[in-house]
């Protein structure tokens, strides 16, 4: 199964047991739980930095 690499944002590989994520592009490796924590942090950062692109907000 594919996953998004938190470092280079290219396609990383989730192993068949869903226990480990590895990116062949940049060499990122992490256990799946750690990977989820990293991705949650990235989403949190994105939501904190979000700005409306409409006048009046």
N, C-alpha and C positions, 0 to 999 in steps of 0.2 A: 504494500500500500504506500502511496506517496504522502508526503507531508511538506510543509513549507519550512525551509531552513530559517531560523531566527537570525543568523549572521549574514548570509549572502542573499537570502530571500529567493533562492532557486529551489529546485525540487530536491528534497531529502527523502530517504527511504525509511519507512517504519517496518521493522521486521515482522514476520508472520505471527509471532506471539504477542505483538503489541507491547513490547517491553523495552525497546531500544530504537533510537532514531539516529541515523547516520547520513551525513551529506557527502556525496562523492566529489562535489565541486570545491568546497572550502575546507573539508576535513572535520566539520562539527560533529561531535558525538555526545549523546546524553541518554540517560534512562528516560523512558517515556514520561514518568511523573515530573522529572526535572524539566523536560521539554515543555510540558503543559504549563508549568509555573512560568517559564520564560515567555511563552506566548501570551499568557494572561497579563504579564507585566507590559508587554508591547501593546496590547489592546488598551490597557489602562493609560499608557502614555499617549496613545492616539486620541483617546476620548478627552484627556486633559488639554491637549493641544488643538482640539477641533474648534474652528471658528466658523460661524455662519457666513455664507457668501451672499447675504441679502442685505440691502440697505435697511436701516432701522433696528438692527439687532446689536 
